[in-house]
């Protein structure tokens, strides 16, 4: 593990247990700030979807975010999001490689 590669300061947010409703009666998801950590962000897969109505092009990009395991080991895909600068990432899954508890690898998709 090379700690010098962790140069991106990310924020980990967790879904609130309190449900709120907006003026239309829809349930809003609120997130609570949990922790900030230094991490390494790598682009993994990008895809471009075309052929939509009105020649719309849709793209999705998947990233791998790696940080020291002990900083926040309990990250979950259904309960957490990651913020970096003005971007929000949905957690797809987390991987503790070889169960060594050294690095937490989180695979995320950027929200549009």
WOWO-V533607 format. One record per backbone hydrogen bond with DSSP energy under -1.0 kcal/mol. NH is the residue of the N-H (numbers start at 1). CO is the residue of the C=O. If there is no record, write none. Layout:
NH,CO
NH,CO
This chain:
5,2
6,3
7,5
8,39
10,37
11,83
12,35
13,81
14,32
15,79
16,30
22,26
25,22
28,20
32,14
34,12
35,12
37,10
39,8
40,66
42,64
44,62
47,60
49,58
55,52
56,53
58,49
60,47
62,45
63,108
64,42
65,106
66,40
67,104
69,102
71,68
80,76
81,13
82,89
83,11
84,87
87,84
89,82
90,109
92,107
93,107
95,105
99,96
100,97
104,67
105,95
106,65
107,93
108,63
109,90
110,61
111,88
